[in-house]
Amino acid sequence: MKIRNILLAAIAVIVLAGAAAPANAAVHHHHRHHRHHRR
């Protein structure tokens, strides 16, 4: 049961990381692009 709980936690972290990474990169890229355009 403990091992199963660890696996579920690991999957949750991977899913959250996979979902947050593209969003963070997109926001950062958009902000950088806007700043460059403003310059």
C-alpha distance matrix in Angstrom:
0.0 3.8 5.4 5.0 6.2 8.7 9.8 10.6 12.3 14.2 15.3 16.5 18.5 20.0 21.1 22.5 24.3 25.7 26.9 28.4 30.1 32.6 33.4 34.1 36.1 38.0 38.9 39.9 41.9 43.6 44.5 45.8 47.8 49.3 50.3 51.9 53.7 54.9 56.4
3.8 0.0 3.8 5.4 5.0 6.3 8.7 9.9 10.5 12.3 14.3 15.3 16.5 18.4 20.0 21.0 22.4 24.2 25.7 26.7 28.2 31.1 31.9 32.1 34.2 36.4 37.1 37.8 40.0 41.8 42.5 43.7 45.9 47.4 48.1 49.8 51.8 52.9 54.2
5.4 3.8 0.0 3.8 5.4 5.1 6.2 8.7 9.8 10.5 12.3 14.2 15.3 16.5 18.4 19.9 21.0 22.4 24.3 25.6 26.7 29.4 30.6 31.0 32.7 35.0 36.0 36.6 38.5 40.5 41.4 42.4 44.5 46.2 47.0 48.4 50.5 51.8 53.0
5.0 5.4 3.8 0.0 3.8 5.4 5.1 6.2 8.6 9.8 10.6 12.3 14.3 15.4 16.5 18.3 19.9 21.0 22.5 24.2 25.6 28.0 29.1 29.9 31.7 33.6 34.7 35.7 37.5 39.3 40.4 41.6 43.4 45.1 46.1 47.6 49.4 50.8 52.2
6.2 5.0 5.4 3.8 0.0 3.8 5.4 5.1 6.2 8.6 9.9 10.6 12.4 14.3 15.4 16.5 18.3 19.9 21.0 22.3 24.1 26.7 27.4 27.9 30.1 32.0 32.7 33.8 35.9 37.5 38.3 39.7 41.7 43.1 44.1 45.8 47.6 48.8 50.2
8.7 6.3 5.1 5.4 3.8 0.0 3.8 5.4 5.0 6.1 8.6 9.8 10.5 12.3 14.2 15.3 16.3 18.1 19.8 20.8 22.1 25.0 26.0 26.2 28.1 30.4 31.2 31.8 33.9 35.8 36.6 37.7 39.8 41.4 42.2 43.7 45.8 47.0 48.2
9.8 8.7 6.2 5.1 5.4 3.8 0.0 3.8 5.4 5.0 6.1 8.6 9.9 10.6 12.2 14.2 15.2 16.3 18.2 19.8 20.9 23.4 24.7 25.3 26.9 29.0 30.3 31.1 32.8 34.7 35.8 36.9 38.7 40.5 41.5 42.8 44.7 46.2 47.5
10.6 9.9 8.7 6.2 5.1 5.4 3.8 0.0 3.8 5.5 5.1 6.1 8.7 9.9 10.5 12.2 14.1 15.2 16.4 18.1 19.8 22.1 23.0 23.9 25.8 27.6 28.6 29.8 31.7 33.2 34.4 35.8 37.5 39.0 40.2 41.8 43.5 44.8 46.4
12.3 10.5 9.8 8.6 6.2 5.0 5.4 3.8 0.0 3.8 5.5 5.1 6.2 8.7 9.9 10.5 12.2 14.1 15.3 16.2 18.0 20.7 21.4 21.8 23.9 26.0 26.7 27.6 29.7 31.4 32.2 33.5 35.6 37.0 37.9 39.6 41.5 42.6 44.1
14.2 12.3 10.5 9.8 8.6 6.1 5.0 5.5 3.8 0.0 3.8 5.4 5.2 6.2 8.6 9.9 10.5 12.1 14.2 15.2 16.2 19.0 20.3 20.5 22.2 24.5 25.6 26.2 28.1 30.1 31.0 32.0 34.0 35.8 36.6 38.0 40.0 41.4 42.6
15.3 14.3 12.3 10.6 9.9 8.6 6.1 5.1 5.5 3.8 0.0 3.8 5.5 5.1 6.1 8.5 9.8 10.4 12.1 14.0 15.2 17.4 18.8 19.7 21.3 23.1 24.5 25.6 27.1 28.9 30.2 31.4 33.0 34.8 36.0 37.3 39.0 40.6 42.0
16.5 15.3 14.2 12.3 10.6 9.8 8.6 6.1 5.1 5.4 3.8 0.0 3.8 5.5 5.1 6.1 8.5 9.8 10.5 12.0 14.0 16.3 16.9 17.8 20.0 21.6 22.5 23.8 25.7 27.2 28.3 29.8 31.5 32.9 34.2 35.8 37.4 38.7 40.4
18.5 16.5 15.3 14.3 12.4 10.5 9.9 8.7 6.2 5.2 5.5 3.8 0.0 3.8 5.5 5.1 5.9 8.4 9.8 10.3 11.8 14.7 15.5 15.7 17.7 19.9 20.7 21.5 23.5 25.3 26.1 27.4 29.4 30.9 31.9 33.4 35.3 36.6 38.0
20.0 18.4 16.5 15.4 14.3 12.3 10.6 9.9 8.7 6.2 5.1 5.5 3.8 0.0 3.8 5.5 5.1 5.9 8.5 9.8 10.4 12.9 14.5 15.1 16.4 18.5 20.0 20.7 22.3 24.3 25.5 26.5 28.2 30.1 31.2 32.4 34.3 35.9 37.2
21.1 20.0 18.4 16.5 15.4 14.2 12.2 10.5 9.9 8.6 6.1 5.1 5.5 3.8 0.0 3.8 5.5 5.1 6.1 8.5 10.0 11.7 12.8 14.3 15.9 17.3 18.8 20.2 21.6 23.1 24.6 26.0 27.4 29.0 30.5 31.9 33.3 34.9 36.6
22.5 21.0 19.9 18.3 16.5 15.3 14.2 12.2 10.5 9.9 8.5 6.1 5.1 5.5 3.8 0.0 3.8 5.5 5.1 5.9 8.4 10.7 10.9 11.8 14.1 15.7 16.4 17.9 19.8 21.1 22.2 23.8 25.6 26.9 28.2 29.9 31.4 32.7 34.4
24.3 22.4 21.0 19.9 18.3 16.3 15.2 14.1 12.2 10.5 9.8 8.5 5.9 5.1 5.5 3.8 0.0 3.8 5.4 5.1 5.8 8.9 10.0 10.1 11.8 14.1 15.1 15.9 17.7 19.6 20.6 21.7 23.6 25.3 26.3 27.7 29.6 31.0 32.3
25.7 24.2 22.4 21.0 19.9 18.1 16.3 15.2 14.1 12.1 10.4 9.8 8.4 5.9 5.1 5.5 3.8 0.0 3.8 5.6 5.5 7.1 9.1 10.4 11.2 12.9 14.8 15.9 16.9 18.8 20.5 21.5 22.8 24.7 26.2 27.3 28.8 30.6 32.1
26.9 25.7 24.3 22.5 21.0 19.8 18.2 16.4 15.3 14.2 12.1 10.5 9.8 8.5 6.1 5.1 5.4 3.8 0.0 3.8 5.8 6.4 6.9 9.0 10.7 11.5 13.0 14.8 16.1 17.2 18.9 20.6 21.7 23.2 24.9 26.3 27.6 29.2 31.0
28.4 26.7 25.6 24.2 22.3 20.8 19.8 18.1 16.2 15.2 14.0 12.0 10.3 9.8 8.5 5.9 5.1 5.6 3.8 0.0 3.8 5.8 5.3 6.0 8.5 9.9 10.5 12.0 13.9 15.2 16.3 18.0 19.6 20.9 22.3 24.0 25.5 26.7 28.5
30.1 28.2 26.7 25.6 24.1 22.1 20.9 19.8 18.0 16.2 15.2 14.0 11.8 10.4 10.0 8.4 5.8 5.5 5.8 3.8 0.0 3.8 5.5 5.2 6.1 8.5 10.0 10.5 11.9 14.0 15.3 16.2 17.9 19.8 20.9 22.1 23.9 25.5 26.8
32.6 31.1 29.4 28.0 26.7 25.0 23.4 22.1 20.7 19.0 17.4 16.3 14.7 12.9 11.7 10.7 8.9 7.1 6.4 5.8 3.8 0.0 3.8 5.5 5.0 5.9 8.5 9.8 10.2 11.8 14.0 15.0 15.9 17.9 19.6 20.5 21.9 23.8 25.4
33.4 31.9 30.6 29.1 27.4 26.0 24.7 23.0 21.4 20.3 18.8 16.9 15.5 14.5 12.8 10.9 10.0 9.1 6.9 5.3 5.5 3.8 0.0 3.8 5.5 5.1 6.1 8.5 9.7 10.4 12.1 14.0 15.1 16.3 18.2 19.7 20.8 22.3 24.3
34.1 32.1 31.0 29.9 27.9 26.2 25.3 23.9 21.8 20.5 19.7 17.8 15.7 15.1 14.3 11.8 10.1 10.4 9.0 6.0 5.2 5.5 3.8 0.0 3.8 5.5 5.2 6.0 8.4 9.8 10.5 12.0 14.0 15.3 16.4 18.1 19.7 20.9 22.5
36.1 34.2 32.7 31.7 30.1 28.1 26.9 25.8 23.9 22.2 21.3 20.0 17.7 16.4 15.9 14.1 11.8 11.2 10.7 8.5 6.1 5.0 5.5 3.8 0.0 3.8 5.5 5.1 5.9 8.4 9.8 10.3 11.8 14.0 15.1 16.1 17.9 19.6 20.9
38.0 36.4 35.0 33.6 32.0 30.4 29.0 27.6 26.0 24.5 23.1 21.6 19.9 18.5 17.3 15.7 14.1 12.9 11.5 9.9 8.5 5.9 5.1 5.5 3.8 0.0 3.8 5.5 5.1 5.9 8.4 9.7 10.3 12.0 14.0 15.1 16.1 18.0 19.8
38.9 37.1 36.0 34.7 32.7 31.2 30.3 28.6 26.7 25.6 24.5 22.5 20.7 20.0 18.8 16.4 15.1 14.8 13.0 10.5 10.0 8.5 6.1 5.2 5.5 3.8 0.0 3.8 5.4 5.1 6.0 8.5 9.8 10.5 12.1 14.1 15.2 16.3 18.4
39.9 37.8 36.6 35.7 33.8 31.8 31.1 29.8 27.6 26.2 25.6 23.8 21.5 20.7 20.2 17.9 15.9 15.9 14.8 12.0 10.5 9.8 8.5 6.0 5.1 5.5 3.8 0.0 3.8 5.5 5.1 6.0 8.4 9.8 10.5 12.1 14.1 15.2 16.5
41.9 40.0 38.5 37.5 35.9 33.9 32.8 31.7 29.7 28.1 27.1 25.7 23.5 22.3 21.6 19.8 17.7 16.9 16.1 13.9 11.9 10.2 9.7 8.4 5.9 5.1 5.4 3.8 0.0 3.8 5.5 5.1 6.0 8.5 9.8 10.4 12.0 14.0 15.3
43.6 41.8 40.5 39.3 37.5 35.8 34.7 33.2 31.4 30.1 28.9 27.2 25.3 24.3 23.1 21.1 19.6 18.8 17.2 15.2 14.0 11.8 10.4 9.8 8.4 5.9 5.1 5.5 3.8 0.0 3.8 5.4 5.1 6.1 8.6 9.8 10.4 12.1 14.3
44.5 42.5 41.4 40.4 38.3 36.6 35.8 34.4 32.2 31.0 30.2 28.3 26.1 25.5 24.6 22.2 20.6 20.5 18.9 16.3 15.3 14.0 12.1 10.5 9.8 8.4 6.0 5.1 5.5 3.8 0.0 3.8 5.4 5.1 6.1 8.6 9.8 10.5 12.4
45.8 43.7 42.4 41.6 39.7 37.7 36.9 35.8 33.5 32.0 31.4 29.8 27.4 26.5 26.0 23.8 21.7 21.5 20.6 18.0 16.2 15.0 14.0 12.0 10.3 9.7 8.5 6.0 5.1 5.4 3.8 0.0 3.8 5.4 5.1 6.1 8.5 9.8 10.7
47.8 45.9 44.5 43.4 41.7 39.8 38.7 37.5 35.6 34.0 33.0 31.5 29.4 28.2 27.4 25.6 23.6 22.8 21.7 19.6 17.9 15.9 15.1 14.0 11.8 10.3 9.8 8.4 6.0 5.1 5.4 3.8 0.0 3.8 5.4 5.1 6.1 8.5 9.9
49.3 47.4 46.2 45.1 43.1 41.4 40.5 39.0 37.0 35.8 34.8 32.9 30.9 30.1 29.0 26.9 25.3 24.7 23.2 20.9 19.8 17.9 16.3 15.3 14.0 12.0 10.5 9.8 8.5 6.1 5.1 5.4 3.8 0.0 3.8 5.4 5.0 6.1 8.7
50.3 48.1 47.0 46.1 44.1 42.2 41.5 40.2 37.9 36.6 36.0 34.2 31.9 31.2 30.5 28.2 26.3 26.2 24.9 22.3 20.9 19.6 18.2 16.4 15.1 14.0 12.1 10.5 9.8 8.6 6.1 5.1 5.4 3.8 0.0 3.8 5.4 5.0 6.3
51.9 49.8 48.4 47.6 45.8 43.7 42.8 41.8 39.6 38.0 37.3 35.8 33.4 32.4 31.9 29.9 27.7 27.3 26.3 24.0 22.1 20.5 19.7 18.1 16.1 15.1 14.1 12.1 10.4 9.8 8.6 6.1 5.1 5.4 3.8 0.0 3.8 5.4 5.1
53.7 51.8 50.5 49.4 47.6 45.8 44.7 43.5 41.5 40.0 39.0 37.4 35.3 34.3 33.3 31.4 29.6 28.8 27.6 25.5 23.9 21.9 20.8 19.7 17.9 16.1 15.2 14.1 12.0 10.4 9.8 8.5 6.1 5.0 5.4 3.8 0.0 3.8 5.4
54.9 52.9 51.8 50.8 48.8 47.0 46.2 44.8 42.6 41.4 40.6 38.7 36.6 35.9 34.9 32.7 31.0 30.6 29.2 26.7 25.5 23.8 22.3 20.9 19.6 18.0 16.3 15.2 14.0 12.1 10.5 9.8 8.5 6.1 5.0 5.4 3.8 0.0 3.8
56.4 54.2 53.0 52.2 50.2 48.2 47.5 46.4 44.1 42.6 42.0 40.4 38.0 37.2 36.6 34.4 32.3 32.1 31.0 28.5 26.8 25.4 24.3 22.5 20.9 19.8 18.4 16.5 15.3 14.3 12.4 10.7 9.9 8.7 6.3 5.1 5.4 3.8 0.0
